[in-house]
Amino acid sequence: MHDDLRRFSIDAFPEALRQAAWDEALAPLLLRSRPARPALAGYVSSRASPLGSVFASLSGSPQQLSTGMAGAGTPVLLFALLAGAGHTQELAGRHALKAGTLLVLDPARAAQIVLDTDFRALVVRLESASFLLRLLRTGGQDMGRVDGQGVGAVCMGVVQGIAGQLDQLAPHDLLPIEATLADVLLTCLPHAAAAPQEDTTSVQLGHLRRVCRTLEARLGDAELSLEELGRLEGLSTRYLQKLFKVGGTSFGEYLRERRLERCRLDLANRALDHFTIAELCFRWGFGDAANFSRAFAARFGLSPRAYRAQPEAQSQAPHDQRGRPRHGSGFQAAGAPAGAAAHSPFQALLRDHARYATALALIPKRAAPVATAQPVGDHYYLPVSDKTVHWGYLNRALTPVMYVKSGDVVTIETLTQHASDDRERMVDGDPGAESVFLWTPTHKAVDRRGAGPMDASVFGRGAGEGFGVHICTGPVHVREAEPGDVLEVRILDIQPRRSCSPAHHGRVFGSNAAAWWGFHYRDQLTEPRTREVVTIYEIDADAPEPVAQAVYNFRWTPQTDPFGVLHPTIDYPGVPVDPATVTRRYGVLAKARVPVRPHFGLLAVAPRESGYVDSIPPGYFGGNLDNWRAGKGASLFLPVSVPGALFSAGDPHASQGDSELCGTAIECSLTGVFQLVVHKRADIAGSFLGELDHPFLETPGEWVLQGFSLPNHLAELGQDAQAEIYKKSSLEGAMRDAFHKVRRYLMLAHGLDEDEAVSLISVAVDFGVTQVVDGNWGVHAVIRKTVFPEHGR
């Protein structure tokens, strides 16, 4: 990912500051916002070209976006709605918007884009398309809607491609893209004009648009003259002169302006460095290099040679350095009025952000009372079976397997999805595990494994395609929980699930897979360079200080599942490993003893989004956090998005190091005892919990804030989020999100101002890499409670 990418997430701001911060974030796009509901959500990923154009992926909650900013200058605004629906409101009336709509706007002209649903869009501020702006401003009160047919469809395809690859594009890549966009839009725009009218002015405007399109296609023709243009268009020379006068210019001035603009784009394009300046000016119809240089210097204030040396330096972020800044490199949002940086209280913050199989009902079983110092309600037991799990996904539409009330305690059995790596030790003889892992040539007890299609039409791996891998027990419906509340998950106890196999009865085992999704996979020293290795561990759970010791390991070999599908890699969860096809190597890690710290990698409430959500990337709903601090004695606070919260637990681990580098922890089936407590929105209003929109972990001695590469990938990346998140993770993004969250926590929960919070973060907060294998990478911030003795006590 290129380091000039700018990200903004409204989640990083306290609620009282969100609207103003969002307005600041939209200012470079020359847009203003008015939310449709109090709970405003918004995300921006953007990067700028060397010529000052801004490309931004924009998503958020329903709102009204307005143009008409004073002093907007000469850019053109391109707004492409990629997902969602709404309408435009202007002097000419109301027009519906749907996914695939493309608008070309004059940012100085007042217009409203009303997004009636959650939306995702690409917004481009084109600084090098002043000729398009001329056509817009002489075209009446239309929104410049691009026809979705023909060239318009091609243009939309280009826009969608830009949106999908924005994170991978470097500044010099944007130069030919913005030139191409301007060309294609020039062709599309005449088709977007309002219905023809009878007055003379409308007829002239139609002619002028057609003439400009023809002229644009022939800029490189040094012999192009007014007479030739008239011959091509079937218009008289005198009439052409009148048309350009209507446009506020002359043929000669317009032709020179367009040629200079094209030369400027080429001079800024690093891919054309092998061309001489003379070759570039001849390419665009200039017949004399000296005259071109004079005209260029008069137009842009620099000689072509000096201008060519500028773009690379201009494209570097001025605040990504230490020491004395380069001259004139002070940060100011593009498009903001002069002096705005000195007066806006949000500029310092924006500098950071501008860089994101339904379960069946089960009769509850009473559990033994739990010893706890806190008051508890009733006790329930949730055994694991094929009727009480959902494998590899979360879904707000799941039917709860148990109903409890706030304060109740639930003992929940969980299974590791890696138990089939050694079926004898971790499945055989265990009725619950056997029911979940049951898979014969004619029957698969839990068919869907992942959020993919049931017919395995993508890769043919199996139902659900393994787009999500964790066996999740639940969901549990908590009766009092409503959207806007916070569910506190108190982890009262964790017990290992012991083997029921006659040969290993009562012992505890787990599996670690150094897999293809691990951080190490393409960075191995010995042959074969790309290999997967499974290590089976035994956990001494009865020792005063429990430890894990390796029993054996084996290299993964292609395995054929009971349905006859070959799995060359660990690409689908629960594929039984045939011991006869692998070579077990005993005596590995003979000197190593791994301290055990049992925890649950996945603790989640249902996401607000509909449909199947991949269980691998974590998010605002919790999920696959993979933070070993979520163990006995800890409390995880999760924002509730759906009635009943729908709590699930899974991905149990015996131990894991920060980063989970090779792809997994010691995956070991565990049973957890949880107390589920609902904090009502009205009771926590005005507090840190009252604004909680992300997982928050509290242990007996620490507060832990969890940052992600993208704090809300499902909203920020839109309908393709579950594919795109695996391409867009970065430790920088996760670190920045962790910083934002800990800053916000210190300001809201402890009453610090921003300067106090930043100082304390640097001297007293420990940041660590949670994981680099879950699609949405994680960085956590740990605040020791001893930093605030009174609060901690």
PyMOL commands that set and color helices and strands:
alter all, ss='L'
color gray80, all
select helices_A, chain A and resi 10-12+15-29+130-137+151-168+171-192+200-217+226-233+237-246+251-268+270-272+277-283+289-300+304-308+311-314+340-343+347-353+419-426+431-437+579-581+681-684+689-691+713-716+718-724+731-749+754-764+785-787+789-792
alter helices_A, ss='H'
color red, helices_A
select strands_A, chain A and resi 6-9+32-35+42-48+54-60+63-66+76-83+85-90+93-98+102-105+112-115+119-126+379-382+389-391+393-394+402-404+409-413+471-478+486-496+508-514+533-540+547-555+559-560+566-567+585-586+594-595+599-604+613-614+622-624+635-639+647-655+666-667+670-679+696-698+702-708+765-771+778-784
alter strands_A, ss='S'
color yellow, strands_A
deselect
rebuild
show_as cartoon
